[in-house]
Amino acid sequence: MSAEHRPPAASIPAVVHGGLPLEELDRRGIDPRAVLDFSVSVHPLGPSPRVLAAAAAADLGRYPDSEVGALRRALAARHRMSADQVWAGNGASELLWLAAHLWLRPGDRALVLGPTYGEYRRAAALAGATTIEPRAEESRDFLPDLDALERLIRRERPRVAFLCNPNNPTGVYLDGAAVERLAAALGEGLLVLDEAFAGFVDDAWDATALLPRGNVLVVRSMTKDHGIPGLRLGYALGTTDRIAALRAAAPPWSVNSAAQAAGLAALEDDAHLEAGRRATREIAGYLRGALAPIGLALRPSAANFWLVRVPDATRLRAALLDEGILVRDCTSFGLPHHVRIGSRPLPDCERLVTALRHVVLCLRPDDC
Ligand SMILES: Cc1ncc(COP(=O)(O)O)c(C=O)c1O
């Protein structure tokens, strides 16, 4: 591999993310503590008390276990596999980046199924690869055309394909047969199956069934499942060879002691994740009913966030922020007429609906 063919990092556009835009809030004189943040999509009830207590009790005076042994063993038991098929990272992000770094070379093609999470493209670009991005269309409810996709994969032979399932931001969840079909089409190519939001899916299928194929790496986000974005924790499941490669390429101590302790406690607290799933279903029902009379339709989603079609996402986001509410403007996903709303507790959703009622009227010409 020749490092000089990798592009300068500064030449690759930054990815837009949800989360509080602190500089913008400062400029506009808005107190970040007063903002209800619907722009990120994590556990709607926040971290469980057990997870918080475990993180707080971690010994910060020592280096963390760089092998993340106890947590990997617990994850392996959970997924009924051996610990050398599990690697942990500083959020799912670190594992996605490591995968691009390890399995993409300058001149390779990477496939990304859009519209989707922007970091796949950036990680591939940093590795010197070119991204092919077929897009699922709104007119097809954002469902990918699997026949066309399969033909494209066989023609372009991408070395790595990133598939987000359920997909951010559309919430579309492909079944096991569809994902297996794509993995088969890839041949020697690697399918990085990003299941960052799978924890919120009702009756999710078990993606580890695809691991014996050898060309699938499953990535999960405990950050999202357990509402700990500030702590950061993710893991990858794969063949022992793939996991050994991740381990060899990983920076030392990237999973800190508090995150390791939190992860172990989270695995003992399945009820909290189940409560998050239940709350998300209730929230979807409430939002769907409350938004319809304002003329806004919540798209179906298997995950803990929903797309809503609006006249102008950038203007709507700005107007809602004036009301102390942040939603994700999906323009950066190529969807300038959609915002994404993450799952939050019902009282927060009631405030969102009140603000939307006011703001949507104001954004319609002649109405305000
Ligand atoms: C699809 C997807 N994968 C991965 C991540 C990052 O997960 P983590 O916070 O665990 O790094 C995100 C964050 O928004 C995401 O949307």
The ligand as an SDF file (V2000), in Angstrom:
LIG
                    3D

 16 16  0  0  0  0  0  0  0  0999 V2000
  -25.2980    4.7770   11.4650 C   0  0  0  0  0  0  0  0  0  0  0  0
  -24.3730    5.1760   12.5610 C   0  0  0  0  0  0  0  0  0  0  0  0
  -23.3400    4.3770   12.8670 N   0  0  0  0  0  0  0  0  0  0  0  0
  -22.4860    4.7010   13.8550 C   0  0  0  0  0  0  0  0  0  0  0  0
  -22.6380    5.8750   14.5660 C   0  0  0  0  0  0  0  0  0  0  0  0
  -21.6650    6.2130   15.6400 C   0  0  0  0  0  0  0  0  0  0  0  0
  -21.9020    5.4320   16.7740 O   0  0  0  0  0  0  0  0  0  0  0  0
  -21.0200    5.6650   18.0820 P   0  0  0  0  0  0  0  0  0  0  0  0
  -21.5510    6.8830   18.7550 O   0  0  0  0  0  0  0  0  0  0  0  0
  -21.1890    4.4120   18.8590 O   0  0  0  0  0  0  0  0  0  0  0  0
  -19.6250    5.8770   17.5970 O   0  0  0  0  0  0  0  0  0  0  0  0
  -23.6870    6.7380   14.2680 C   0  0  0  0  0  0  0  0  0  0  0  0
  -23.8510    7.9820   15.0210 C   0  0  0  0  0  0  0  0  0  0  0  0
  -24.7160    8.7720   14.7550 O   0  0  0  0  0  0  0  0  0  0  0  0
  -24.5870    6.3780   13.2400 C   0  0  0  0  0  0  0  0  0  0  0  0
  -25.6060    7.1550   12.9160 O   0  0  0  0  0  0  0  0  0  0  0  0
  1  2  1  0
  2  3  1  0
  2 15  2  0
  3  4  2  0
  4  5  1  0
  5  6  1  0
  5 12  2  0
  6  7  1  0
  7  8  1  0
  8  9  2  0
  8 10  1  0
  8 11  1  0
 12 13  1  0
 12 15  1  0
 13 14  2  0
 15 16  1  0
M  END
$$$$
